[in-house]
């Protein structure tokens, strides 16, 4: 069999992997398909995109904003503020005053317009595979989830009343790559750092020029992503192991529970509106 951690060929009855030291590598739970890993790395990116699109469509079904019918690109197909609030928009008011801590997770999967979700998902498609390549799929999920939560927590503490969007989580991936490039060094690391630093500067300038951008969430997400990347390590320092996989699965489980709660609130809103 293949070791569920290092993927080297070993005997099924080995008490521990002779290559990486993983205990009981032949146990059924360590060879579960979800724990052992996705068959394709791209499945992780698709999973996140599907969740974002699903929440966006639900927000539109609950209550589309009246201006969504206008031709202004930033208003086209925009959910109303009330529907976003029901599904988990976060910020200082929901978190610090209403104590809706679950919104720190849910808000990462909500968007205010078609262009909003389009830009964020395009950014995820660009940076996500790079993080998976250098950190592994499960660490990418951890960085995305924890970074997004901490980014929104920082923005709430900074006084941002309401906020939504995947940009804090996407920025956490950028922060993780910045840390990786600086830590690894060499020609590859330096070039990667310089390229992604250009993205970070562009996001910062865009946030200064366009009103309504959550710069605290962006900056907090980058800082959180770099911190989580440092704490979990990257592939060249330590290969993704069972501990990393369980942290990633925990992040997926937490996100699934929170989104299920948000969807339930959304469907209740639809039923009460009839």
Secondary structure, 3 states (H helix, E strand, C coil): CECCCCCCECCCCCCECCCCCCECCCCCHHHCHHHHCCCCCHHHHHHHHHHHHHHHHHHHHHCECHHHHCCCCCCCCCECHHHHHHHCCECHHHHHHCCCCCHHHHHHHCCCCHHHHHHHHHHHHHHHHHHHHHHCHHHHHHHHHHHHHHHHHHHHHCCCCCECCCHHHHHHHHHHHHHHHHHHCHHHHHHHHHHHHHHHHHHHHHHHHCCCCCHHHHHHHHHHHHHHHHHHCCCCCCCCCHHHHHHHHHHHHHHHHHHHHHHHHHHHHHHHHC
